[in-house]
């Protein structure tokens, strides 16, 4: 299975889970607690499914992905890691310096 198919499968599954939870919320009046449990459980299920589909017994495949990851996907992964770390650090700094009024920048 190619990397493009795996990413497409993940995206389709994730969007489907999100849509189904939204429909279930409207149809059954789910509480926020149950929505959180469903979202976490179904998202974890997607990751497990992808792990089973792409399993390998070769250690090189695990540590360096067999050097088969295209530059665009590697760049997206690096960018998302950098953005999440930068956002987390900046939010903590803003709240530390400005206190409660710093929430306006975070929102």
C-alpha positions in Angstrom: 0.0 0.0 0.0 1.5 3.4 -1.0 1.9 6.2 1.4 -0.6 8.4 -0.6 -3.2 5.7 -0.1 -2.5 5.5 3.6 -2.8 9.3 4.1 -6.0 9.3 2.0 -7.4 6.4 4.1 -6.6 8.2 7.3 -8.1 11.5 6.1 -11.3 9.8 5.0 -11.7 7.9 8.2 -10.9 10.9 10.4 -13.4 13.1 8.6 -16.0 10.3 8.7 -15.6 9.8 12.4 -15.9 13.6 13.0 -19.1 13.7 10.8 -20.6 10.7 12.5 -20.0 12.1 16.0 -21.7 15.3 14.9 -24.7 13.4 13.6 -24.8 11.3 16.8 -24.7 14.5 18.9 -27.7 16.0 17.1 -29.7 12.7 16.9 -29.1 11.3 20.4 -28.2 14.4 22.4 -24.9 13.1 23.6 -23.1 14.9 26.4 -19.7 16.4 26.1 -18.2 13.5 28.1 -19.5 10.9 25.7 -18.4 12.9 22.6 -14.9 13.0 24.1 -14.9 9.3 24.7 -16.2 8.5 21.2 -13.7 10.9 19.5 -10.8 9.4 21.4 -11.9 5.8 21.0 -12.6 6.1 17.3 -9.4 8.1 16.6 -7.4 5.5 18.4 -9.2 2.8 16.3 -8.1 4.6 13.1 -4.5 4.6 14.3 -4.6 0.9 15.2 -6.1 0.1 11.8 -3.3 2.0 10.0 -0.7 0.3 12.2 -2.1 -3.1 11.3 -2.2 -2.3 7.6 1.4 -1.0 7.5 3.0 -3.4 9.9 6.6 -4.6 9.4 9.1 -6.8 11.0 12.1 -5.0 9.6 13.7 -2.6 12.2 15.0 -0.3 9.4 11.4 0.2 8.3 10.4 1.3 11.8 13.2 3.7 12.6 13.7 5.5 9.3 10.6 4.4 7.4 12.8 2.6 4.9 13.8 5.9 3.4 10.5 5.8 1.4 8.8 9.0 2.8 8.6 11.6 0.0 9.9 15.1 0.8 6.5 16.7 0.8 5.1 14.4 3.5 8.3 14.7 5.6 8.0 18.5 5.3 4.4 18.5 6.4 5.3 16.3 9.5 8.2 18.6 10.4 6.1 21.7 9.9 3.3 20.4 12.1 5.7 19.5 14.9 7.3 22.9 14.8 4.0 24.7 14.7 2.5 22.8 17.6 5.7 23.4 19.8 5.9 27.0 18.8 2.2 27.6 19.6 2.4 25.8 22.9 5.5 27.8 24.0 4.0 31.1 22.8 0.7 30.5 24.6 2.5 29.7 27.9 4.6 32.8 27.5 1.7 35.1 26.7 -0.3 33.9 29.8 2.8 34.2 32.0 3.5 37.7 31.0 0.0 39.2 30.5 -2.0 37.0 32.8 -5.7 36.7 32.3 -5.8 39.4 29.6 -3.4 37.3 27.5 -6.2 35.0 26.8 -7.4 37.4 24.1 -4.3 36.7 22.0 -4.8 32.9 22.4 -8.4 33.0 21.4 
